[in-house]
């Protein structure tokens, strides 16, 4: 008999491959979502820790440059330089303004370049011309990561300076950009002027910020008591509160307003970015900040510690959660909590008032 079986045909056919049900897929997606929700804050925290570490390193490098400058010249660099007795017009800008800002206007960051491994860039700048001269525009527009905090979200690119047009350096308006445009590179770090604001002085007392200005009804004159202001010549011995107890530099994010390391132009101002409930300040605020309470603020006693919601363009402000990095005079960097006691912040901002610094 012929065997017609070519293979086994017995048994049931293989069952079809079973897929996931909709409910199972939804459960898996939900689990993945929970895991992402749990991991995302950790990832964001790690990224912010790295950004904050880079910001700390920037300030340490700037601190080293400041001490190299002091070793070479015997003083720390001023916030910016200018001849308050000069008058005239240069490259479309008249001077002085009401705060006695004139040429050349170069600021602390420009002065530090030879001591911060940027000697070539400094050599490209003609210091015999004003900082806003067209011949200096290439150097003035050069972006340097040394002056940029990675956490700042308001911009890293060079920006067009604004001017005030109401003739009042103590309460300047925002008159829009200079024409022709003056563009400077950005800085997220500024110098510390102390309690009082040198850019908020009356014209009669703006020629020399070392001269105290008497304010009617206020027992204490308007004295600039921080380490940095126009034409300051701060020595180590000048910081009688101690270098480790005195803030030299601090953060001011571009999310609040624009700041620069390049220089100060007469009639320039610092308008706040949209959404901030504050007013512009005049030129020196481009490179500096103060703690308050300015004698002109009494009896309101306005003290703006880091990240204060006042959003004043002359306060220190960072986008690190909970506070800001500051450079102390000894070259160390400290993270100052935004919850710091206001009078402790004031004490850290002065150079020679003899306050006792608490640890809160």
Buried (B, 14 or more C-beta within 10 A) or exposed (E): EEEEEEEEEEEEEEEEEEEEEEEEEEEEEEEEEEEEEEEEEEEEEEEBEEBBEBBBEBBBBBBBBBBBBBEEEEBBBBBBBBBBEBEEEBBEBEBBBBBBBBBBBBBBBBBBBBBBEBEEBBEBBEEEBBBBBEBBBEBBBBEBEBBBBBBBEBBBEBBBBBBBEEEEBBEBBBBEBBEEEBBBBBBBBBBBBBBBBBBBBBBEBBBEBEBBBEBEEEEEEBBBBBBBBBBBEBEBEBBEBEBEBBBBBBBBBBBBBBBBBBBBBBBBBBBBBEEBEBBBBBBBBBBBBBBBBBBBBBEEEBBBBBBBEBBBBBBBBBBBEEBBBBBBBBBBBBBBEBEBBBBBBBBBBBBBBEBEEEEE
